[in-house]
Every structure is written in C-alpha cells, then in structure tokens.
C-alpha cells in the first residue's frame, strides 16, 4: 500500500510511522556521508520530528518502552500490538 493510500483509508498513524522510518533511514545515510556543517541541520530535523511525534529524546523512548512493557494497555487485553491503530470511521 502506498503512503497516500494509508492516509486516504484513515491510517494516519501508520503513514506517519513510515514517514518517520524513511526519515530515519535517510538521516542514517546522510550522517555518514554529509559534510560536517550539514550534519547539525540533519540532527535538528530528526529531533524536530521526534518532538512532533511526542518523543523529544532517546531517553523518552526508553522510558515509554519500559513503562508500556510493564503496564500493557488493559483495553487491548494486554496486547503488545497496541501501537497499531485502527482506521477511523469516516462515514
């Protein structure tokens, strides 16, 4: 499924996941090959993306992961798949 299809079908979170993954992959490559003066702008854009997604630092990711592993969502039966969202009913 293409990115625009995810959005059209109401899978906005999944679309953002793939945008973030692609951004991360590009960031990884550019951090290895870009001139030093450009690397800071890449780091800033990566931090901005994380912040926009509500995860401002690596420490926050580790804390969320630990918290969620310790207390799985009871509304989803403790499933570890609770990060996967369902499409919204647009009808």
C-alpha positions in Angstrom: 0.0 0.0 0.0 1.3 3.4 -0.9 1.6 6.2 1.6 -1.3 8.2 0.1 -3.4 5.1 0.3 -2.8 4.8 4.0 -3.9 8.4 4.5 -7.0 8.0 2.3 -8.1 4.9 4.2 -7.7 6.6 7.5 -4.4 5.0 8.6 -2.8 8.3 9.5 -0.6 6.9 12.3 0.7 4.2 10.1 1.5 6.7 7.4 3.4 8.8 9.9 5.2 5.7 11.1 6.5 5.1 7.5 7.4 8.8 7.1 9.4 8.6 10.3 11.1 5.3 9.2 12.1 6.8 5.9 13.3 10.0 7.5 15.4 7.9 9.9 16.9 5.8 7.1 17.8 9.0 5.2 19.2 10.5 8.4 21.4 7.5 9.0 22.9 7.6 5.5 23.4 11.4 5.4 25.0 11.4 8.9 27.8 9.2 7.4 28.3 11.0 4.1 27.3 14.6 4.6 29.8 17.4 5.2 30.2 18.2 8.9 28.5 21.6 8.6 25.3 19.9 7.2 25.1 17.2 9.9 23.8 19.6 12.6 20.8 20.5 10.4 20.0 16.8 9.9 20.2 16.2 13.7 17.9 19.2 14.3 15.3 17.9 11.8 15.5 14.5 13.4 14.9 15.9 16.9 12.0 18.1 15.5 10.3 15.0 14.0 10.6 13.1 17.3 9.3 16.1 19.2 6.3 16.5 16.8 5.5 12.8 17.4 5.7 13.4 21.2 9.0 11.7 21.7 11.6 14.5 22.2 14.6 12.4 23.1 16.0 8.8 23.1 15.6 8.8 26.9 11.9 9.4 26.5 11.7 6.5 24.0 13.4 4.1 26.5 11.2 5.3 29.4 8.0 4.8 27.3 9.1 1.4 26.2 9.8 0.3 29.8 6.5 1.8 31.0 4.5 0.1 28.3 6.2 -3.2 28.7 5.5 -3.1 32.4 1.9 -2.0 32.0 0.4 -3.1 28.7 -2.9 -1.5 27.7 -5.7 -3.2 29.6 -8.2 -2.0 27.0 -6.5 -4.2 24.4 -6.2 -7.2 26.6 -2.5 -6.5 27.3 -1.6 -7.0 23.7 1.8 -5.8 22.7 0.3 -4.8 19.4 -1.4 -1.8 21.0 0.8 0.6 19.0 -1.1 -0.4 15.8 -4.0 1.9 15.3 -7.3 1.2 13.6 -8.6 3.4 10.8 -11.2 5.9 11.8 -14.7 5.5 10.5 -15.2 8.4 8.0 -18.9 7.6 7.4 
